[in-house]
């Protein structure tokens, strides 16, 4: 019997996800079983933890049961874990709260082949709708006498009813299989699927063809992290990784060891190959489960730092009290010791990978390089080790990545610094006139195109006692490096005297007014008459835009640098001497707009830029 019918609407994000799932032709439908079994395991883990931390909570053997009915074409997944209250059903089954999940839905909503992306995303309970349009969930919270029945056909609404059955424990999900999913009422297929995806679940999984018996236990129930590495196959590692990460790629590297010494603990961590869809979600943490003697005490810890949040895995330590609260857990001395050791082990593993397998490391860097860079300014202690990992494109290597060690090995005689430029893309950076003096001397320039680059490079970074310096700040050092025979400066017959040059700079400063912070000389320019640079203590434009958006900080005015040996600048000086005031103003503004465009920005004023161009061309001598 039931009472209290209550029809409710899914949130917009859930509704859109269900539309995608129920209308997709996703070929890997078996993922639903893995997702629901994993949720059932989590429910058992939570109840086991509560039973240990609360002496008045007694539990039976925790288990998961799969029941199939070939005649009715149904499959049920049940557990005797923590269960859900009515409010928790609404929160867990009717709402998507995580911003990263919302972003994923937005992305696949725009994709004509959305089904190709589903396999990269752990969709949890909603995976049931891949194989059905009729799902019911019967659940009772472990400490409550009230049970509720949740039901939906996946078309935008769901219903919750209170039920009076007193024999309910935990949660049972029953799926009426759609016609194209009738195969999942086949015992052998379900058994094979469980063995494939869920053999490492830490609770027994039973498979039955009726509800009156437990049936046959399918999985081996073993803590894979506690076994010797020699006893674990690649397929077992793969299955465990997929189970933890909810991803379908292969782990790029596996870190498995037993720490011995002051504290003893087992560690099994995975470095993925493919970037998770929510890697840049601010709420994302590493998918790490912390066990004490195989009892899960937390899956929400800060043991792994945010810049390594792509890691998934397990830590099992016998030296942590089982009853420790989640708040105290963050300050526990054992946990703090493990935290430091784990971070060191991950970074050393990455450095070894970079040294031993450059091709594989480049795959890693392509996916996770931007978040590794976060650690350079977040983790001062490990800054030098993280700098060793950095890979970048440069003017010295059009193909592939370079390291800072490779850069230093190729530095020119008398070169004092490691020079870099930040930009939105590689081609824009290479076209920037600021690089001309460096190119003429064949000095390699690191090209950084991730937004995060503007943060870590602004902290006064040194590598092996060599300063990393923006190209805007390195022009004076170029005088010590000879121009190569390949790129000699062009000979200019006419020259500007130092006195006339000072007068021209003063006049351009006056004419351009508030549009620039400074006009200065740059003798290292070769082909361009002008360029934009940043002040000695200023942030680059990407950093400024971020600070403007987040903190309301005003954008600083650009520095305009002029080439004293360029014919355009020499003509401009002649205009000044001949008192062609209007023409000077027009030309100066055009040169500023040209410099901004070459720096990847828009002209100061599009309309004025067009008028000035027409005016200059129309009245050209």
KALINKA-V275961 format. One record per pair of residues at least 4 apart in sequence whose C-alpha atoms are under 8 Angstrom apart, sorted by sequence separation. I is the first residue (numbers start at 1). GAP is how many residues later the second one is. D is the distance in whole Angstrom. If there is no record, write none. Layout:
i->[I	I]
gap->[GAP	GAP]
d->[D	D]
This chain:
i->[10	11	12	13	14	15	16	17	18	19	20	30	31	32	33	34	35	36	37	38	39	40	41	42	43	44	45	46	47	48	49	50	51	69	70	84	85	86	87	88	89	90	91	92	97	98	99	100	101	102	103	104	105	106	107	108	110	113	114	115	117	123	126	127	128	129	140	141	153	154	177	178	182	186	187	188	189	190	191	192	193	194	195	223	227	228	232	233	234	235	236	237	238	239	240	241	242	243	259	260	275	280	291	292	302	304	305	320	324	325	326	327	328	331	332	333	334	335	336	337	338	339	340	341	342	343	344	345	346	347	348	349	350	351	352	353	354	357	358	359	360	361	362	363	364	365	368	369	370	371	372	373	374	375	376	379	382	383	384	385	386	393	394	397	402	403	404	405	406	407	411	424	425	426	427	428	431	432	435	436	437	438	439	449	450	451	452	453	454	455	457	462	463	469	470	471	474	475	477	478	483	484	496	497	498	499	500	501	502	503	504	505	506	507	508	509	512	525	534	535	539	540	541	542	543	544	545	546	547	548	549	565	566	567	568	569	570	571	572	573	574	575	576	580	581	582	583	584	585	586	587	588	589	590	591	592	593	594	595	596	597	602	605	606	607	608	609	610	611	612	613	614	615	616	10	21	51	52	68	69	84	88	89	90	91	96	97	108	109	129	140	141	152	153	177	184	185	193	194	208	227	232	241	242	259	260	279	291	292	304	324	330	331	353	364	375	393	397	402	423	424	430	438	439	448	456	462	463	469	483	496	525	534	539	547	548	564	565	575	576	596	597	604	51	68	69	96	108	129	140	141	152	183	184	208	209	241	242	258	259	278	290	291	329	330	354	376	377	393	423	438	461	462	483	534	547	548	563	564	575	596	597	603	50	51	68	128	140	151	152	177	207	208	242	258	259	289	290	291	353	354	375	376	393	394	422	438	460	461	509	548	562	596	51	67	68	139	140	150	151	206	207	208	224	242	258	259	289	290	353	354	375	376	393	394	421	460	575	576	66	67	108	138	139	150	151	206	207	241	257	258	289	290	392	393	509	544	575	593	594	66	67	138	139	149	150	206	207	241	256	257	289	376	391	392	408	435	509	544	545	593	48	65	66	138	149	150	206	207	256	257	288	289	290	350	375	376	391	392	407	457	508	544	592	593	65	66	137	138	148	149	205	206	238	255	256	287	288	391	544	572	64	65	136	137	148	149	204	205	206	238	255	256	287	288	373	390	391	506	48	64	65	136	137	148	149	204	205	254	255	320	372	389	390	505	64	136	147	148	204	254	255	285	319	320	388	505	572	63	64	135	136	146	147	191	204	224	254	288	388	505	593	62	63	134	135	146	147	204	253	254	285	373	387	388	44	62	63	134	135	146	147	201	203	252	253	286	429	538	44	62	133	134	135	147	199	200	202	251	252	253	286	590	133	134	199	200	201	202	251	252	286	589	133	145	147	198	199	200	201	202	251	252	285	369	426	187	199	200	250	251	286	287	294	369	426	590	41	195	200	249	250	286	287	288	291	293	426	535	589	590	40	194	195	200	249	285	286	287	288	289	290	291	292	293	421	423	425	534	535	129	194	249	284	285	286	287	288	289	290	291	292	293	297	419	420	421	422	423	424	533	534	587	286	287	288	289	290	291	292	365	419	420	421	422	423	424	445	532	533	586	37	142	191	229	288	290	292	295	418	419	420	421	422	423	424	532	533	140	141	142	229	292	298	302	418	420	532	533	139	140	141	241	247	292	301	362	531	532	586	587	139	140	279	292	530	531	586	139	140	225	279	412	422	530	531	93	139	303	411	422	530	560	48	93	138	139	303	393	411	529	530	583	47	137	138	276	529	44	46	47	137	138	275	303	304	354	395	528	529	560	43	44	45	46	137	303	435	490	40	43	44	136	137	351	407	434	489	525	526	529	40	41	43	44	135	136	272	304	305	347	351	434	437	525	528	529	40	43	135	136	200	271	272	303	304	347	350	362	517	520	522	523	524	527	529	37	41	43	135	199	200	226	271	438	441	517	518	519	520	521	522	523	526	529	36	40	134	135	198	225	270	271	437	441	442	516	517	518	519	520	521	522	523	134	197	198	225	245	269	270	441	442	515	516	517	518	519	520	521	522	523	132	133	134	196	197	225	244	269	270	440	441	514	515	516	517	519	521	132	133	269	440	516	132	133	197	198	268	269	131	132	197	267	268	440	441	478	128	131	267	268	396	440	475	266	267	396	418	420	439	440	131	132	266	267	395	396	417	418	419	420	421	440	475	131	265	266	394	395	416	417	418	419	420	421	265	266	394	395	416	417	418	419	420	265	394	395	417	419	264	265	393	394	85	263	264	392	393	84	85	264	392	393	419	83	84	85	263	392	83	84	417	83	84	310	82	83	85	404	82	81	85	89	416	472	473	530	85	86	415	472	473	529	530	85	308	415	472	473	501	532	94	307	308	530	531	532	307	415	530	531	307	414	415	245	307	414	531	532	244	245	307	413	496	504	531	244	412	495	496	504	495	223	241	263	241	501	504	492	500	512	86	492	496	511	492	495	387	494	512	496	508	511	512	374	377	373	377	384	14	370	373	376	508	14	458	13	14	370	374	377	11	13	373	10	11	9	10	11	39	454	39	83	84	438	440	454	35	83	84	437	17	35	36	81	82	83	436	437	454	455	13	16	20	26	35	36	80	81	225	436	437	454	515	24	25	26	35	79	80	81	273	436	24	28	36	79	80	255	273	434	436	451	13	26	32	35	36	78	79	275	433	451	16	32	78	79	274	275	20	21	78	255	273	433	20	32	33	47	77	78	433	31	32	76	77	76	77	433	434	32	76	433	434	32	75	76	432	434	74	75	29	74	75	29	74	75	73	74	26	72	73	21	24	22	18	21	22	252	21	22	73	75	22	75	18	22	74	73	252	70	69	70	68	68	422	68	423	122	121	122	120	121	120	119	120	119	120	40	22	19	18	19	18	15	64	66	68	15	63	64	65	66	67	68	69	15	62	63	64	65	66	67	68	69	62	63	64	65	66	67	68	63	65	67	67	10	9	10	9	10	8	9	65	7	8	7	8	7	8	29	6	7	5	6	5	6	121	4	5	120	121	4	5	120	3	4	2	3	34	44	2	3	33	34	38	41	2	33	37	41	1	2	41	1	30	34	38	1	34	433	432	431	432	428	428	428	104	104	103	100	101	100	100	100	99	100	99	100	98	38	34	35	49	48	49	48	49	45	46	45	46	53	52	53	52	49]
gap->[4	4	4	4	4	4	4	4	4	4	4	4	4	4	4	4	4	4	4	4	4	4	4	4	4	4	4	4	4	4	4	4	4	4	4	4	4	4	4	4	4	4	4	4	4	4	4	4	4	4	4	4	4	4	4	4	4	4	4	4	4	4	4	4	4	4	4	4	4	4	4	4	4	4	4	4	4	4	4	4	4	4	4	4	4	4	4	4	4	4	4	4	4	4	4	4	4	4	4	4	4	4	4	4	4	4	4	4	4	4	4	4	4	4	4	4	4	4	4	4	4	4	4	4	4	4	4	4	4	4	4	4	4	4	4	4	4	4	4	4	4	4	4	4	4	4	4	4	4	4	4	4	4	4	4	4	4	4	4	4	4	4	4	4	4	4	4	4	4	4	4	4	4	4	4	4	4	4	4	4	4	4	4	4	4	4	4	4	4	4	4	4	4	4	4	4	4	4	4	4	4	4	4	4	4	4	4	4	4	4	4	4	4	4	4	4	4	4	4	4	4	4	4	4	4	4	4	4	4	4	4	4	4	4	4	4	4	4	4	4	4	4	4	4	4	4	4	4	4	4	4	4	4	4	4	4	4	4	4	4	4	4	4	4	4	4	4	4	4	4	4	4	4	4	5	5	5	5	5	5	5	5	5	5	5	5	5	5	5	5	5	5	5	5	5	5	5	5	5	5	5	5	5	5	5	5	5	5	5	5	5	5	5	5	5	5	5	5	5	5	5	5	5	5	5	5	5	5	5	5	5	5	5	5	5	5	5	5	5	5	5	5	5	6	6	6	6	6	6	6	6	6	6	6	6	6	6	6	6	6	6	6	6	6	6	6	6	6	6	6	6	6	6	6	6	6	6	6	6	6	6	6	6	7	7	7	7	7	7	7	7	7	7	7	7	7	7	7	7	7	7	7	7	7	7	7	7	7	7	7	7	7	7	8	8	8	8	8	8	8	8	8	8	8	8	8	8	8	8	8	8	8	8	8	8	8	8	8	8	9	9	9	9	9	9	9	9	9	9	9	9	9	9	9	9	9	9	9	9	9	10	10	10	10	10	10	10	10	10	10	10	10	10	10	10	10	10	10	10	10	10	11	11	11	11	11	11	11	11	11	11	11	11	11	11	11	11	11	11	11	11	11	11	11	11	12	12	12	12	12	12	12	12	12	12	12	12	12	12	12	12	13	13	13	13	13	13	13	13	13	13	13	13	13	13	13	13	13	13	14	14	14	14	14	14	14	14	14	14	14	14	14	14	14	14	15	15	15	15	15	15	15	15	15	15	15	15	15	16	16	16	16	16	16	16	16	16	16	16	16	16	16	17	17	17	17	17	17	17	17	17	17	17	17	17	18	18	18	18	18	18	18	18	18	18	18	18	18	18	19	19	19	19	19	19	19	19	19	19	19	19	19	19	20	20	20	20	20	20	20	20	20	20	21	21	21	21	21	21	21	21	21	21	21	21	21	22	22	22	22	22	22	22	22	22	22	22	23	23	23	23	23	23	23	23	23	23	23	23	23	23	24	24	24	24	24	24	24	24	24	24	24	24	24	24	24	24	24	24	24	25	25	25	25	25	25	25	25	25	25	25	25	25	25	25	25	25	25	25	25	25	25	25	26	26	26	26	26	26	26	26	26	26	26	26	26	26	26	26	26	26	27	27	27	27	27	27	27	27	27	27	27	27	27	27	27	27	27	28	28	28	28	28	28	28	28	28	28	28	29	29	29	29	29	29	29	29	29	29	29	29	30	30	30	30	30	30	30	31	31	31	31	31	31	31	31	32	32	32	32	32	32	32	33	33	33	33	33	33	33	33	33	33	34	34	34	34	34	35	35	35	35	35	35	35	35	35	35	35	35	35	36	36	36	36	36	36	36	36	37	37	37	37	37	37	37	37	37	37	37	37	38	38	38	38	38	38	38	38	38	38	38	38	38	38	38	38	39	39	39	39	39	39	39	39	39	39	39	39	39	39	39	39	39	39	39	40	40	40	40	40	40	40	40	40	40	40	40	40	40	40	40	40	40	40	41	41	41	41	41	41	41	41	41	41	41	41	41	41	41	41	41	41	41	42	42	42	42	42	42	42	42	42	42	42	42	42	42	42	42	42	42	43	43	43	43	43	43	43	43	43	43	43	43	43	43	43	43	43	44	44	44	44	44	45	45	45	45	45	45	46	46	46	46	46	46	46	46	47	47	47	47	47	47	47	48	48	48	48	48	48	48	49	49	49	49	49	49	49	49	49	49	49	49	49	50	50	50	50	50	50	50	50	50	50	50	51	51	51	51	51	51	51	51	51	52	52	52	52	52	53	53	53	53	54	54	54	54	54	55	55	55	55	55	55	56	56	56	56	56	57	57	57	58	58	58	59	59	59	59	60	61	61	61	61	61	61	61	62	62	62	62	62	62	62	63	63	63	63	63	63	63	64	64	64	64	64	64	65	65	65	65	66	66	66	67	67	67	67	67	68	68	68	68	68	68	68	69	69	69	69	69	70	71	71	71	72	72	72	73	73	73	74	74	74	74	75	75	76	76	76	77	77	77	77	78	78	79	79	79	80	80	80	80	80	81	81	82	82	82	82	82	83	83	83	84	84	85	85	85	85	85	86	86	86	86	86	86	87	87	87	87	88	88	88	88	88	88	88	88	88	88	89	89	89	89	89	89	89	89	89	89	89	89	89	90	90	90	90	90	90	90	90	90	91	91	91	91	91	91	91	91	91	91	92	92	92	92	92	92	92	92	92	92	93	93	93	93	93	93	94	94	94	94	94	94	95	95	95	95	95	95	95	96	96	96	96	97	97	97	97	98	98	98	98	99	99	99	99	99	100	100	101	101	101	102	102	102	103	103	104	104	104	106	106	107	108	108	108	108	109	109	109	109	110	110	111	111	111	112	112	115	116	116	117	118	118	119	119	124	125	125	126	126	127	128	128	129	129	131	132	135	136	136	137	139	139	139	139	140	140	140	140	140	140	140	140	141	141	141	141	141	141	141	141	141	142	142	142	142	142	142	142	143	143	143	144	146	147	147	148	148	149	149	149	150	150	151	151	152	152	152	153	153	154	154	155	155	155	156	156	156	156	157	157	157	158	158	159	159	159	159	160	160	160	160	160	160	161	161	161	161	162	162	162	163	163	163	163	164	164	165	166	167	167	170	171	172	173	174	175	177	177	178	180	181	182	183	184	184	185	205	209	211	246	247	247	248	248	250	250	251	251	269	270	270	271	273]
d->[6	6	6	6	6	6	6	6	6	6	6	7	6	6	6	6	6	6	6	6	6	6	6	6	6	6	6	6	6	6	6	6	6	6	7	6	6	6	6	6	5	5	5	8	8	7	6	6	6	6	6	6	6	7	7	8	8	8	7	8	7	6	8	8	6	6	7	8	8	8	6	6	8	6	6	6	6	6	6	6	6	5	5	7	7	7	6	6	6	6	6	6	6	6	6	6	5	8	7	5	7	7	5	6	8	6	7	8	6	6	7	8	6	7	6	6	6	6	6	6	6	6	6	6	6	6	6	6	6	6	6	6	6	6	6	5	5	6	6	7	7	6	6	7	6	4	6	6	7	7	7	8	6	5	7	6	6	6	7	7	7	7	7	7	6	6	6	6	6	6	6	7	6	6	6	6	8	8	6	6	7	6	6	7	8	8	7	6	6	7	6	5	6	6	7	7	7	8	8	8	7	6	6	6	6	6	6	6	6	6	6	6	6	6	6	6	6	7	6	8	6	6	6	6	6	6	6	6	5	4	8	7	6	6	6	6	6	6	6	6	6	6	6	6	6	6	6	6	6	6	6	6	6	6	6	6	6	6	6	6	5	8	6	6	6	6	6	6	6	6	6	6	6	6	6	8	8	8	8	5	6	8	7	7	8	7	8	8	7	8	7	8	7	7	6	6	7	8	6	7	7	7	8	5	5	7	7	4	7	7	6	7	7	7	7	8	7	7	7	7	8	7	5	8	6	8	4	7	7	6	6	8	7	6	7	4	6	7	5	7	5	6	8	5	6	6	7	5	7	6	7	5	7	6	6	7	8	6	7	5	7	6	6	7	7	8	7	7	8	5	7	6	6	8	6	6	6	7	7	8	6	6	7	7	6	4	7	4	6	6	8	7	4	8	6	6	7	6	7	7	5	8	5	7	8	7	8	7	6	8	7	7	6	7	6	6	6	7	7	5	6	5	7	8	8	5	8	8	5	6	8	7	8	5	7	7	7	7	7	7	5	7	7	6	6	7	6	5	8	6	6	6	6	5	6	7	8	6	7	7	6	7	6	7	8	5	5	6	7	8	5	4	6	6	5	7	8	6	8	7	5	8	8	5	5	6	7	4	7	6	7	6	7	8	8	7	7	5	7	8	7	7	6	8	6	6	7	6	6	7	5	6	6	6	7	4	7	7	5	8	7	7	5	7	5	5	6	6	6	8	7	6	6	8	7	8	6	7	8	8	6	6	5	6	4	7	8	6	7	5	7	7	7	7	6	5	4	6	5	6	6	6	8	7	8	7	7	8	6	7	6	7	7	5	7	7	8	5	8	7	8	7	7	6	7	6	7	7	6	6	6	8	8	8	7	6	6	8	6	6	7	7	7	6	8	5	6	7	8	7	7	8	4	8	8	8	7	5	6	6	7	8	7	5	7	5	7	6	6	6	5	7	8	6	7	7	7	6	6	7	7	4	5	6	7	7	8	7	6	7	6	7	8	6	8	8	7	7	7	7	7	6	4	8	8	7	6	7	8	8	7	7	7	6	7	6	5	6	7	5	6	6	6	5	6	7	7	5	6	7	7	7	6	7	8	5	4	5	5	5	4	5	5	7	7	5	6	6	6	5	7	6	8	6	6	6	6	6	6	5	7	5	4	5	5	5	7	8	6	5	6	7	7	7	7	8	8	8	8	8	6	6	6	6	8	8	6	7	7	8	7	8	6	7	7	8	7	5	7	7	6	7	7	8	8	7	8	6	6	8	7	7	6	8	6	7	5	7	6	7	7	7	7	7	5	7	7	4	7	7	7	4	7	8	8	6	6	8	8	8	6	6	8	5	7	5	7	5	7	7	5	6	6	8	7	7	7	7	7	8	8	8	7	7	6	4	5	7	7	8	8	4	6	6	7	8	7	6	8	8	5	7	8	5	6	7	5	7	7	7	7	6	7	8	6	7	8	6	5	6	7	8	7	7	8	7	7	7	7	8	8	6	8	8	7	6	7	8	7	5	8	6	6	5	7	7	5	7	6	6	5	6	6	8	6	7	7	6	6	7	6	6	7	7	6	8	5	6	5	5	5	5	6	6	5	6	8	7	6	7	5	4	7	6	5	6	6	6	6	6	7	7	6	7	8	7	8	6	7	6	6	6	5	8	7	6	8	7	7	6	8	4	6	7	5	7	8	7	5	6	6	5	7	8	5	7	7	7	7	6	6	7	8	5	7	8	5	5	7	7	8	7	8	8	6	7	6	7	6	6	6	6	6	8	7	5	7	5	7	5	7	5	5	5	5	6	5	6	5	7	8	6	6	6	6	4	4	7	6	6	6	7	6	5	7	8	7	7	6	6	6	7	7	7	7	6	6	5	7	7	5	5	8	4	8	8	6	6	8	8	5	8	8	8	7	5	8	7	7	6	8	6	8	8	8	7	7	8	8	6	7	6	8	5	7	8	5	6	5	7	6	8	8	6	7	6	6	6	8	7	7	8	5	7	7	8	8	7	7	8	8	6	7	7	8	7	7	7	7	7	7	8	8	8	6	6	8	7	7	7	7	7	8	7	7	7	8	7	5	7	7	7	7	6	6	6	7	8	6	7	7	7	6	7	7	5	6	8	7	7	7	8	8	7	8	8	8	7	7	4	7	5	6	7	6	8	6	5	7	5	6	7	6	7	8	5	5	6	5	5	7	6	6	5	8	7	6	7	7	8	4	7	7	6	6	7	8	6	7	8	6	7	7	7	7	8	8	7	8	7	6	5	7	8	8	8	6	7	6	7	7	8	4	8	8	8	8	5	8	8	6	6	6	7	6	7	5	5	7	8	6	7	4	6	8	8	6	6	8	8	7	5	6	6	7	7	5	7	6	6	8	8	6	8	8	6	7	6	6	8	5	8	6	7	8	6	7	7	6	6	8	5	6	7	6	8	8	7	8	5	7	7	8	6	5	7	6	6	8	8	8	8	6	7	7	8	7	7	8	7	5	6	6	6	6	7	6	5	7	5	5	5	5	5	5	7	8	6	6	6	6	5	7	8	8	6	7	6	6	6	4	7	6	6	7	7	5	6	6	4	8	8	5	7	7	5	6	6	8	8	5	7	7	6	8	7	6	6	6	5	8	8	6	6	8	7	8	7	4	8	7	7	6	6	7	6	7	6	7	8	6	7	6	7	6	8	7	7	7	7	8	8	7	5	8	5	7	8	8	8	8	7	8	8	7	7	7	8	6	7	7	6	8	7	7	5	7	8]
